[in-house]
Amino acid sequence: DREVWRSVANFIRFTGMLVQGLMLGFDHQVDLSDWPTYLALIFGGLLGLLAGNQLAEKVDGTAFHRWLLLFLAAGGLLMLSSGNPVLSGCFAALVAVSALLVLVSVTRGASSESRLMCNANVEKVELQDKGEKMSQPLCKGLEVASQLSS
């Protein structure tokens, strides 16, 4: 469940930040003269968290995972090749081609995962509610977005 996962992830993140803050405090690595920086980091993090919570339902999970995988792979490849200009150029070209492929796959329409989930929901509703009419389309934007009627 997406909501449970997001709640657990936020709890773990908050707990980690608390432990890191305590460890920095005990090692005397916190300089109170840097309070504007700390305050900006706290407010920036909170604003990012609020914005992320508002936008999370509008983000396609499959597209997000594809872009995240590309971002992490690109970072790894470019860090590995940082000492060699020729290899860096080759990896940068590979990353650019991969980004174009991800962009094409994302913009082609709804993901195959979304289609599968929609088909499963349509079949489930057809089996459970044989005699009832549906007033809302089940899967907006997909080919299966027809209304069920008996």
Salt bridges, closest charged atoms under 4 A:
GLU3 OE2 - ARG6 NH1 3.41
GLU143 OE1 - ARG115 NE 3.15
